[in-house]
Amino acid sequence: MGLALVYWYDRVSPGTSIGLHNPTHTYIPLRLLKSLGGIFIAPFFNGAMKLLGPAYLRFSPPNLKFKKTLAQQGLFILNFSLPAGRACPGADKCWAMAATDENGKVELKKGVDNEYVCYAARGEVAYSNTRRARANNKAIIDGLSVSEIVDLTLLSLEANYKSLLKKANLMRWHVSGDFYCPKWRDAVFILTQELSQLTHYAYTKNLPLFLDIKKPSNFRLTVSWGGRFDSMINEKDFPRQAKVVADHDEAERLKLPVDVNDQLAFGPIEQPFALINH
Ligand code: SF4
């Protein structure tokens, strides 16, 4: 059982005073942190704040390959993830998840229509920390309202990822997982405005959540083929589309440029592109 210490968060000038200064997003109630079992250290000193325990949302830096190629262009991606499969209601040909059997063994469970490997699910089978961090993120989001999600996300970033956030110019929502409910989509849309210094981008197979929805100007959405809602994909509603192909020859046959490091997913041009299945 966790311990919740004093909690007040001043979004306007963190650490300089104790109080509530932002009328749009209020605060995470103490009861919430208690129910999440979190330990929270209040920001009594400038920059000395830290969230501990399960009650904060986990982010991660870019993988090494991306880090190297994008760093040359001065780009740095901050990533957020949810559990593969469990948070992917639109997935079909890729659907897989890390499942724990009655003996506690973690194995890859694939969907009946699975055609290609979900690397995110594989990663969760191999790395328990990754699996736990993603499960933790979803469990927290499930229990919060939109404004509470927004508040806790900003608080988590401010408290535990300040230096990464400072470096970042891109936010990728879901290296693993997807927009699994309207509440989460709405929270991310608000976060794109709260974190307006970043270009936000995401892939989705959950197309119904984005049909006829106005997206924030700094949010770039790619719809991926191979999901349950492929029939909804068209160039007018979803101009940025990703198709998994076997190799460069197939991409060439389809006249699709190949994206190797998310440049076509976060770049300014709305166009279809290919991803090579490794
Ligand atoms: S949508 Fe992505 S994370 Fe979800 S099962 Fe498919 S490949 Fe994995």
py3Dmol code that shows the C-alpha trace and the ligand (Angstrom):
import py3Dmol

protein = """\
ATOM      1  CA  MET A   1       0.000   0.000   0.000  1.00  0.00           C
ATOM      2  CA  GLY A   2       1.367   3.347  -0.963  1.00  0.00           C
ATOM      3  CA  LEU A   3       1.583   6.561   0.908  1.00  0.00           C
ATOM      4  CA  ALA A   4       0.342   9.858  -0.457  1.00  0.00           C
ATOM      5  CA  LEU A   5       2.128  12.849   0.991  1.00  0.00           C
ATOM      6  CA  VAL A   6       1.172  16.492   0.624  1.00  0.00           C
ATOM      7  CA  TYR A   7      -0.130  17.246  -2.800  1.00  0.00           C
ATOM      8  CA  TRP A   8      -0.487  20.619  -4.421  1.00  0.00           C
ATOM      9  CA  TYR A   9       0.697  21.393  -7.828  1.00  0.00           C
ATOM     10  CA  ASP A  10       1.258  24.835  -9.181  1.00  0.00           C
ATOM     11  CA  ARG A  11       1.326  24.631 -12.954  1.00  0.00           C
ATOM     12  CA  VAL A  12       2.090  28.305 -13.389  1.00  0.00           C
ATOM     13  CA  SER A  13       5.264  28.398 -11.351  1.00  0.00           C
ATOM     14  CA  PRO A  14       6.033  24.932 -10.041  1.00  0.00           C
ATOM     15  CA  GLY A  15       7.805  24.847  -6.753  1.00  0.00           C
ATOM     16  CA  THR A  16       7.619  28.523  -6.007  1.00  0.00           C
ATOM     17  CA  SER A  17       4.425  28.463  -4.008  1.00  0.00           C
ATOM     18  CA  ILE A  18       1.950  25.965  -2.754  1.00  0.00           C
ATOM     19  CA  GLY A  19      -1.507  26.423  -4.126  1.00  0.00           C
ATOM     20  CA  LEU A  20      -3.818  26.145  -7.028  1.00  0.00           C
ATOM     21  CA  HIS A  21      -3.433  28.596  -9.867  1.00  0.00           C
ATOM     22  CA  ASN A  22      -4.830  27.013 -12.972  1.00  0.00           C
ATOM     23  CA  PRO A  23      -8.582  27.116 -13.325  1.00  0.00           C
ATOM     24  CA  THR A  24      -8.721  24.938 -16.475  1.00  0.00           C
ATOM     25  CA  HIS A  25      -6.981  21.956 -14.999  1.00  0.00           C
ATOM     26  CA  THR A  26      -7.405  21.794 -11.311  1.00  0.00           C
ATOM     27  CA  TYR A  27      -5.518  19.079  -9.498  1.00  0.00           C
ATOM     28  CA  ILE A  28      -5.361  15.358  -8.913  1.00  0.00           C
ATOM     29  CA  PRO A  29      -7.272  14.805  -5.698  1.00  0.00           C
ATOM     30  CA  LEU A  30      -5.415  13.249  -2.837  1.00  0.00           C
ATOM     31  CA  ARG A  31      -7.932  10.385  -2.774  1.00  0.00           C
ATOM     32  CA  LEU A  32      -6.917   9.535  -6.307  1.00  0.00           C
ATOM     33  CA  LEU A  33      -3.246   9.232  -5.536  1.00  0.00           C
ATOM     34  CA  LYS A  34      -4.142   7.151  -2.503  1.00  0.00           C
ATOM     35  CA  SER A  35      -6.350   4.858  -4.534  1.00  0.00           C
ATOM     36  CA  LEU A  36      -3.567   4.452  -7.089  1.00  0.00           C
ATOM     37  CA  GLY A  37      -1.251   3.459  -4.273  1.00  0.00           C
ATOM     38  CA  GLY A  38       1.200   6.180  -5.155  1.00  0.00           C
ATOM     39  CA  ILE A  39       3.830   7.908  -3.126  1.00  0.00           C
ATOM     40  CA  PHE A  40       4.028  11.562  -3.935  1.00  0.00           C
ATOM     41  CA  ILE A  41       6.669  13.999  -2.890  1.00  0.00           C
ATOM     42  CA  ALA A  42       5.430  17.587  -2.981  1.00  0.00           C
ATOM     43  CA  PRO A  43       7.405  20.317  -4.780  1.00  0.00           C
ATOM     44  CA  PHE A  44       8.640  22.188  -1.744  1.00  0.00           C
ATOM     45  CA  PHE A  45      11.823  23.217  -3.501  1.00  0.00           C
ATOM     46  CA  ASN A  46      12.145  24.395  -7.030  1.00  0.00           C
ATOM     47  CA  GLY A  47      12.750  21.379  -9.275  1.00  0.00           C
ATOM     48  CA  ALA A  48      12.925  18.928  -6.382  1.00  0.00           C
ATOM     49  CA  MET A  49       9.608  17.276  -7.102  1.00  0.00           C
ATOM     50  CA  LYS A  50       9.458  13.578  -7.873  1.00  0.00           C
ATOM     51  CA  LEU A  51       6.631  11.108  -8.240  1.00  0.00           C
ATOM     52  CA  LEU A  52       7.244   7.605  -6.986  1.00  0.00           C
ATOM     53  CA  GLY A  53       5.249   4.388  -6.860  1.00  0.00           C
ATOM     54  CA  PRO A  54       2.698   3.392  -9.498  1.00  0.00           C
ATOM     55  CA  ALA A  55       0.743   6.654  -9.524  1.00  0.00           C
ATOM     56  CA  TYR A  56       2.398   8.367 -12.475  1.00  0.00           C
ATOM     57  CA  LEU A  57       2.394   7.860 -16.220  1.00  0.00           C
ATOM     58  CA  ARG A  58       5.518   6.386 -17.780  1.00  0.00           C
ATOM     59  CA  PHE A  59       7.252   7.902 -20.814  1.00  0.00           C
ATOM     60  CA  SER A  60      10.382   6.735 -22.577  1.00  0.00           C
ATOM     61  CA  PRO A  61      13.133   8.192 -24.788  1.00  0.00           C
ATOM     62  CA  PRO A  62      13.435   7.195 -28.473  1.00  0.00           C
ATOM     63  CA  ASN A  63      14.911   3.832 -29.367  1.00  0.00           C
ATOM     64  CA  LEU A  64      18.590   3.870 -30.277  1.00  0.00           C
ATOM     65  CA  LYS A  65      18.096   3.612 -34.025  1.00  0.00           C
ATOM     66  CA  PHE A  66      15.721   6.560 -34.137  1.00  0.00           C
ATOM     67  CA  LYS A  67      17.785   8.520 -31.667  1.00  0.00           C
ATOM     68  CA  LYS A  68      20.846   8.318 -33.876  1.00  0.00           C
ATOM     69  CA  THR A  69      19.270   9.196 -37.208  1.00  0.00           C
ATOM     70  CA  LEU A  70      16.980  11.904 -35.865  1.00  0.00           C
ATOM     71  CA  ALA A  71      19.588  13.486 -33.604  1.00  0.00           C
ATOM     72  CA  GLN A  72      21.510  14.498 -36.731  1.00  0.00           C
ATOM     73  CA  GLN A  73      18.533  16.708 -37.593  1.00  0.00           C
ATOM     74  CA  GLY A  74      18.159  18.026 -34.064  1.00  0.00           C
ATOM     75  CA  LEU A  75      15.076  15.900 -33.426  1.00  0.00           C
ATOM     76  CA  PHE A  76      14.247  14.051 -30.223  1.00  0.00           C
ATOM     77  CA  ILE A  77      11.121  11.962 -29.645  1.00  0.00           C
ATOM     78  CA  LEU A  78       9.431  11.350 -26.332  1.00  0.00           C
ATOM     79  CA  ASN A  79       7.342   8.171 -26.363  1.00  0.00           C
ATOM     80  CA  PHE A  80       4.254   7.027 -24.542  1.00  0.00           C
ATOM     81  CA  SER A  81       2.968   3.454 -24.680  1.00  0.00           C
ATOM     82  CA  LEU A  82       0.037   1.283 -23.714  1.00  0.00           C
ATOM     83  CA  PRO A  83      -0.165  -2.527 -23.627  1.00  0.00           C
ATOM     84  CA  ALA A  84      -0.020  -4.112 -27.099  1.00  0.00           C
ATOM     85  CA  GLY A  85      -3.230  -5.921 -27.994  1.00  0.00           C
ATOM     86  CA  ARG A  86      -5.095  -4.947 -24.837  1.00  0.00           C
ATOM     87  CA  ALA A  87      -5.232  -1.323 -25.940  1.00  0.00           C
ATOM     88  CA  CYS A  88      -5.692  -1.995 -29.672  1.00  0.00           C
ATOM     89  CA  PRO A  89      -9.415  -2.375 -30.406  1.00  0.00           C
ATOM     90  CA  GLY A  90      -8.918  -1.774 -34.135  1.00  0.00           C
ATOM     91  CA  ALA A  91      -6.055  -4.252 -34.625  1.00  0.00           C
ATOM     92  CA  ASP A  92      -6.588  -7.334 -36.768  1.00  0.00           C
ATOM     93  CA  LYS A  93      -3.723  -8.703 -38.880  1.00  0.00           C
ATOM     94  CA  CYS A  94      -1.175  -7.574 -36.292  1.00  0.00           C
ATOM     95  CA  TRP A  95      -3.131  -8.330 -33.124  1.00  0.00           C
ATOM     96  CA  ALA A  96      -1.057  -9.954 -30.391  1.00  0.00           C
ATOM     97  CA  MET A  97      -0.531  -9.508 -26.686  1.00  0.00           C
ATOM     98  CA  ALA A  98       1.620 -10.718 -23.821  1.00  0.00           C
ATOM     99  CA  ALA A  99      -0.529 -13.150 -21.826  1.00  0.00           C
ATOM    100  CA  THR A 100       0.316 -14.691 -18.465  1.00  0.00           C
ATOM    101  CA  ASP A 101      -0.776 -18.315 -17.916  1.00  0.00           C
ATOM    102  CA  GLU A 102      -1.855 -19.878 -14.612  1.00  0.00           C
ATOM    103  CA  ASN A 103       1.770 -20.742 -13.799  1.00  0.00           C
ATOM    104  CA  GLY A 104       2.848 -17.156 -14.235  1.00  0.00           C
ATOM    105  CA  LYS A 105       4.584 -17.813 -17.563  1.00  0.00           C
ATOM    106  CA  VAL A 106       4.306 -14.966 -20.026  1.00  0.00           C
ATOM    107  CA  GLU A 107       3.688 -15.950 -23.632  1.00  0.00           C
ATOM    108  CA  LEU A 108       2.767 -14.301 -26.905  1.00  0.00           C
ATOM    109  CA  LYS A 109      -0.885 -14.715 -27.759  1.00  0.00           C
ATOM    110  CA  LYS A 110      -1.778 -14.002 -31.393  1.00  0.00           C
ATOM    111  CA  GLY A 111      -5.152 -13.238 -32.947  1.00  0.00           C
ATOM    112  CA  VAL A 112      -6.755 -15.660 -35.401  1.00  0.00           C
ATOM    113  CA  ASP A 113      -6.100 -13.333 -38.338  1.00  0.00           C
ATOM    114  CA  ASN A 114      -2.528 -12.510 -37.322  1.00  0.00           C
ATOM    115  CA  GLU A 115      -0.315 -12.064 -40.390  1.00  0.00           C
ATOM    116  CA  TYR A 116       2.648 -10.158 -39.029  1.00  0.00           C
ATOM    117  CA  VAL A 117       4.553  -9.878 -35.831  1.00  0.00           C
ATOM    118  CA  CYS A 118       3.612  -7.244 -33.299  1.00  0.00           C
ATOM    119  CA  TYR A 119       7.048  -6.245 -32.025  1.00  0.00           C
ATOM    120  CA  ALA A 120       5.514  -4.345 -29.148  1.00  0.00           C
ATOM    121  CA  ALA A 121       3.808  -7.491 -27.821  1.00  0.00           C
ATOM    122  CA  ARG A 122       7.043  -9.449 -28.284  1.00  0.00           C
ATOM    123  CA  GLY A 123       8.872  -6.786 -26.305  1.00  0.00           C
ATOM    124  CA  GLU A 124       6.367  -7.123 -23.474  1.00  0.00           C
ATOM    125  CA  VAL A 125       6.937 -10.875 -23.352  1.00  0.00           C
ATOM    126  CA  ALA A 126      10.687 -10.392 -23.184  1.00  0.00           C
ATOM    127  CA  TYR A 127      10.868  -7.412 -20.807  1.00  0.00           C
ATOM    128  CA  SER A 128       8.764  -7.413 -17.671  1.00  0.00           C
ATOM    129  CA  ASN A 129       9.564  -3.762 -16.909  1.00  0.00           C
ATOM    130  CA  THR A 130       8.201  -2.692 -20.267  1.00  0.00           C
ATOM    131  CA  ARG A 131       5.107  -4.842 -19.762  1.00  0.00           C
ATOM    132  CA  ARG A 132       4.500  -3.426 -16.298  1.00  0.00           C
ATOM    133  CA  ALA A 133       5.027   0.202 -17.362  1.00  0.00           C
ATOM    134  CA  ARG A 134       2.509  -0.092 -20.196  1.00  0.00           C
ATOM    135  CA  ALA A 135      -0.030  -1.954 -18.058  1.00  0.00           C
ATOM    136  CA  ASN A 136       0.395   0.692 -15.374  1.00  0.00           C
ATOM    137  CA  ASN A 137      -0.303   3.478 -17.878  1.00  0.00           C
ATOM    138  CA  LYS A 138      -3.531   1.854 -19.013  1.00  0.00           C
ATOM    139  CA  ALA A 139      -4.713   1.060 -15.494  1.00  0.00           C
ATOM    140  CA  ILE A 140      -4.226   4.688 -14.489  1.00  0.00           C
ATOM    141  CA  ILE A 141      -6.015   6.076 -17.545  1.00  0.00           C
ATOM    142  CA  ASP A 142      -8.916   3.634 -17.102  1.00  0.00           C
ATOM    143  CA  GLY A 143      -9.609   5.048 -13.639  1.00  0.00           C
ATOM    144  CA  LEU A 144      -9.433   8.779 -14.448  1.00  0.00           C
ATOM    145  CA  SER A 145     -11.582  11.425 -16.088  1.00  0.00           C
ATOM    146  CA  VAL A 146     -10.275  13.402 -19.080  1.00  0.00           C
ATOM    147  CA  SER A 147      -9.133  16.370 -16.981  1.00  0.00           C
ATOM    148  CA  GLU A 148      -7.514  14.090 -14.406  1.00  0.00           C
ATOM    149  CA  ILE A 149      -5.600  12.283 -17.166  1.00  0.00           C
ATOM    150  CA  VAL A 150      -4.386  15.610 -18.532  1.00  0.00           C
ATOM    151  CA  ASP A 151      -3.306  16.789 -15.100  1.00  0.00           C
ATOM    152  CA  LEU A 152      -1.538  13.597 -14.181  1.00  0.00           C
ATOM    153  CA  THR A 153       0.239  13.436 -17.544  1.00  0.00           C
ATOM    154  CA  LEU A 154       1.568  16.977 -17.163  1.00  0.00           C
ATOM    155  CA  LEU A 155       2.492  16.342 -13.573  1.00  0.00           C
ATOM    156  CA  SER A 156       4.296  13.100 -14.468  1.00  0.00           C
ATOM    157  CA  LEU A 157       6.263  14.855 -17.202  1.00  0.00           C
ATOM    158  CA  GLU A 158       7.131  17.808 -14.999  1.00  0.00           C
ATOM    159  CA  ALA A 159       8.148  15.653 -12.054  1.00  0.00           C
ATOM    160  CA  ASN A 160       9.887  12.696 -13.639  1.00  0.00           C
ATOM    161  CA  TYR A 161      10.784  13.506 -17.242  1.00  0.00           C
ATOM    162  CA  LYS A 162      11.701  17.157 -17.111  1.00  0.00           C
ATOM    163  CA  SER A 163      15.044  16.796 -18.881  1.00  0.00           C
ATOM    164  CA  LEU A 164      13.613  14.553 -21.629  1.00  0.00           C
ATOM    165  CA  LEU A 165      10.726  16.958 -22.140  1.00  0.00           C
ATOM    166  CA  LYS A 166      13.160  19.835 -22.454  1.00  0.00           C
ATOM    167  CA  LYS A 167      15.085  18.011 -25.180  1.00  0.00           C
ATOM    168  CA  ALA A 168      12.022  16.780 -27.047  1.00  0.00           C
ATOM    169  CA  ASN A 169      10.439  18.363 -30.078  1.00  0.00           C
ATOM    170  CA  LEU A 170       8.259  15.355 -30.950  1.00  0.00           C
ATOM    171  CA  MET A 171       5.813  13.277 -28.930  1.00  0.00           C
ATOM    172  CA  ARG A 172       4.841   9.866 -30.227  1.00  0.00           C
ATOM    173  CA  TRP A 173       1.651   8.574 -28.712  1.00  0.00           C
ATOM    174  CA  HIS A 174       1.794   4.790 -28.619  1.00  0.00           C
ATOM    175  CA  VAL A 175       4.925   3.035 -29.698  1.00  0.00           C
ATOM    176  CA  SER A 176       2.635   0.276 -28.487  1.00  0.00           C
ATOM    177  CA  GLY A 177      -1.135   0.359 -28.104  1.00  0.00           C
ATOM    178  CA  ASP A 178      -3.640   2.720 -29.678  1.00  0.00           C
ATOM    179  CA  PHE A 179      -6.399   5.202 -28.902  1.00  0.00           C
ATOM    180  CA  TYR A 180      -8.616   2.648 -27.240  1.00  0.00           C
ATOM    181  CA  CYS A 181     -11.478   4.898 -26.114  1.00  0.00           C
ATOM    182  CA  PRO A 182     -12.859   8.424 -26.750  1.00  0.00           C
ATOM    183  CA  LYS A 183     -11.773   9.582 -23.304  1.00  0.00           C
ATOM    184  CA  TRP A 184      -8.141   8.890 -24.070  1.00  0.00           C
ATOM    185  CA  ARG A 185      -8.339  10.550 -27.512  1.00  0.00           C
ATOM    186  CA  ASP A 186      -9.866  13.659 -25.914  1.00  0.00           C
ATOM    187  CA  ALA A 187      -7.162  13.777 -23.249  1.00  0.00           C
ATOM    188  CA  VAL A 188      -4.398  13.529 -25.863  1.00  0.00           C
ATOM    189  CA  PHE A 189      -5.997  16.300 -27.920  1.00  0.00           C
ATOM    190  CA  ILE A 190      -5.940  18.576 -24.874  1.00  0.00           C
ATOM    191  CA  LEU A 191      -2.350  17.554 -24.175  1.00  0.00           C
ATOM    192  CA  THR A 192      -1.318  18.593 -27.687  1.00  0.00           C
ATOM    193  CA  GLN A 193      -2.434  22.096 -26.766  1.00  0.00           C
ATOM    194  CA  GLU A 194      -0.861  22.010 -23.305  1.00  0.00           C
ATOM    195  CA  LEU A 195       2.384  20.793 -24.875  1.00  0.00           C
ATOM    196  CA  SER A 196       2.142  23.013 -27.910  1.00  0.00           C
ATOM    197  CA  GLN A 197       5.933  23.261 -28.263  1.00  0.00           C
ATOM    198  CA  LEU A 198       5.893  19.648 -29.530  1.00  0.00           C
ATOM    199  CA  THR A 199       4.670  18.078 -32.746  1.00  0.00           C
ATOM    200  CA  HIS A 200       2.519  15.144 -31.656  1.00  0.00           C
ATOM    201  CA  TYR A 201       1.993  12.107 -33.816  1.00  0.00           C
ATOM    202  CA  ALA A 202       0.354   8.703 -33.662  1.00  0.00           C
ATOM    203  CA  TYR A 203      -0.645   5.692 -35.704  1.00  0.00           C
ATOM    204  CA  THR A 204      -4.102   4.260 -35.322  1.00  0.00           C
ATOM    205  CA  LYS A 205      -6.245   1.391 -36.485  1.00  0.00           C
ATOM    206  CA  ASN A 206      -9.189   2.598 -34.438  1.00  0.00           C
ATOM    207  CA  LEU A 207     -10.563   4.746 -37.247  1.00  0.00           C
ATOM    208  CA  PRO A 208     -14.093   5.378 -35.913  1.00  0.00           C
ATOM    209  CA  LEU A 209     -12.580   7.558 -33.180  1.00  0.00           C
ATOM    210  CA  PHE A 210     -11.210   9.970 -35.793  1.00  0.00           C
ATOM    211  CA  LEU A 211     -13.879  10.172 -38.460  1.00  0.00           C
ATOM    212  CA  ASP A 212     -15.250  13.729 -38.770  1.00  0.00           C
ATOM    213  CA  ILE A 213     -13.212  14.836 -35.755  1.00  0.00           C
ATOM    214  CA  LYS A 214     -11.250  18.068 -35.926  1.00  0.00           C
ATOM    215  CA  LYS A 215      -7.657  17.342 -35.022  1.00  0.00           C
ATOM    216  CA  PRO A 216      -5.338  19.828 -33.318  1.00  0.00           C
ATOM    217  CA  SER A 217      -3.001  21.522 -35.794  1.00  0.00           C
ATOM    218  CA  ASN A 218       0.126  20.065 -34.130  1.00  0.00           C
ATOM    219  CA  PHE A 219      -1.213  16.500 -34.144  1.00  0.00           C
ATOM    220  CA  ARG A 220      -0.399  14.192 -37.075  1.00  0.00           C
ATOM    221  CA  LEU A 221      -2.328  10.996 -37.471  1.00  0.00           C
ATOM    222  CA  THR A 222      -1.425   8.030 -39.644  1.00  0.00           C
ATOM    223  CA  VAL A 223      -3.973   5.286 -40.165  1.00  0.00           C
ATOM    224  CA  SER A 224      -2.465   1.832 -40.594  1.00  0.00           C
ATOM    225  CA  TRP A 225      -3.812  -0.778 -42.954  1.00  0.00           C
ATOM    226  CA  GLY A 226      -4.400  -4.247 -41.550  1.00  0.00           C
ATOM    227  CA  GLY A 227      -7.034  -3.380 -38.988  1.00  0.00           C
ATOM    228  CA  ARG A 228     -10.708  -4.067 -38.385  1.00  0.00           C
ATOM    229  CA  PHE A 229     -11.725  -0.756 -39.959  1.00  0.00           C
ATOM    230  CA  ASP A 230      -9.765  -0.877 -43.231  1.00  0.00           C
ATOM    231  CA  SER A 231     -12.989  -0.319 -45.171  1.00  0.00           C
ATOM    232  CA  MET A 232     -13.132   3.216 -43.716  1.00  0.00           C
ATOM    233  CA  ILE A 233      -9.731   4.204 -45.140  1.00  0.00           C
ATOM    234  CA  ASN A 234      -9.953   6.764 -47.927  1.00  0.00           C
ATOM    235  CA  GLU A 235      -7.739   9.636 -49.044  1.00  0.00           C
ATOM    236  CA  LYS A 236     -10.151  12.374 -48.066  1.00  0.00           C
ATOM    237  CA  ASP A 237     -10.737  11.394 -44.437  1.00  0.00           C
ATOM    238  CA  PHE A 238      -7.370   9.770 -43.800  1.00  0.00           C
ATOM    239  CA  PRO A 239      -4.756  11.023 -46.281  1.00  0.00           C
ATOM    240  CA  ARG A 240      -1.803   9.792 -44.221  1.00  0.00           C
ATOM    241  CA  GLN A 241      -1.817   6.003 -44.449  1.00  0.00           C
ATOM    242  CA  ALA A 242       0.794   3.359 -43.629  1.00  0.00           C
ATOM    243  CA  LYS A 243       0.949  -0.058 -45.254  1.00  0.00           C
ATOM    244  CA  VAL A 244       3.249  -2.832 -44.053  1.00  0.00           C
ATOM    245  CA  VAL A 245       5.102  -4.360 -47.015  1.00  0.00           C
ATOM    246  CA  ALA A 246       7.518  -7.277 -47.295  1.00  0.00           C
ATOM    247  CA  ASP A 247      10.404  -5.338 -48.843  1.00  0.00           C
ATOM    248  CA  HIS A 248      11.499  -2.318 -50.887  1.00  0.00           C
ATOM    249  CA  ASP A 249      10.433  -4.046 -54.131  1.00  0.00           C
ATOM    250  CA  GLU A 250       6.859  -4.302 -52.913  1.00  0.00           C
ATOM    251  CA  ALA A 251       6.898  -0.644 -51.820  1.00  0.00           C
ATOM    252  CA  GLU A 252       8.176   0.327 -55.274  1.00  0.00           C
ATOM    253  CA  ARG A 253       5.482  -1.722 -56.987  1.00  0.00           C
ATOM    254  CA  LEU A 254       2.874   0.095 -54.898  1.00  0.00           C
ATOM    255  CA  LYS A 255       4.631   3.431 -55.623  1.00  0.00           C
ATOM    256  CA  LEU A 256       4.911   4.136 -51.914  1.00  0.00           C
ATOM    257  CA  PRO A 257       7.848   5.918 -50.249  1.00  0.00           C
ATOM    258  CA  VAL A 258       9.338   3.912 -47.399  1.00  0.00           C
ATOM    259  CA  ASP A 259       9.448   5.397 -43.901  1.00  0.00           C
ATOM    260  CA  VAL A 260      12.454   4.240 -41.910  1.00  0.00           C
ATOM    261  CA  ASN A 261      12.408   6.517 -38.875  1.00  0.00           C
ATOM    262  CA  ASP A 262       8.905   7.983 -38.530  1.00  0.00           C
ATOM    263  CA  GLN A 263       9.788  11.027 -40.667  1.00  0.00           C
ATOM    264  CA  LEU A 264       6.753  10.441 -42.888  1.00  0.00           C
ATOM    265  CA  ALA A 265       4.525   9.926 -39.842  1.00  0.00           C
ATOM    266  CA  PHE A 266       5.473  13.168 -38.126  1.00  0.00           C
ATOM    267  CA  GLY A 267       6.453  15.244 -41.182  1.00  0.00           C
ATOM    268  CA  PRO A 268       4.243  17.960 -42.649  1.00  0.00           C
ATOM    269  CA  ILE A 269       3.122  16.111 -45.797  1.00  0.00           C
ATOM    270  CA  GLU A 270      -0.066  14.080 -45.607  1.00  0.00           C
ATOM    271  CA  GLN A 271       0.617  11.106 -47.876  1.00  0.00           C
ATOM    272  CA  PRO A 272       0.438   7.306 -47.960  1.00  0.00           C
ATOM    273  CA  PHE A 273       3.696   5.472 -47.232  1.00  0.00           C
ATOM    274  CA  ALA A 274       5.097   1.994 -46.613  1.00  0.00           C
ATOM    275  CA  LEU A 275       6.724   0.364 -43.624  1.00  0.00           C
ATOM    276  CA  ILE A 276       9.020  -2.594 -44.233  1.00  0.00           C
ATOM    277  CA  ASN A 277       8.139  -5.665 -42.172  1.00  0.00           C
ATOM    278  CA  HIS A 278      11.447  -6.718 -40.600  1.00  0.00           C
TER     279      HIS A 278
END
"""
ligand_1 = """\
8
SF4
S -1.915 -2.018 -33.234
Fe 0.304 -1.961 -32.919
S 0.632 -2.487 -30.774
Fe -1.484 -3.027 -31.280
S -1.378 -5.199 -31.792
Fe -1.166 -4.060 -33.722
S 1.061 -3.769 -34.039
Fe 0.720 -4.402 -31.884
"""
view = py3Dmol.view(width=600, height=400)
view.addModel(protein, "pdb")
view.setStyle({"model": 0}, {"cartoon": {"style": "trace"}})
view.addModel(ligand_1, "xyz")
view.setStyle({"model": 1}, {"stick": {}})
view.zoomTo()
view.show()
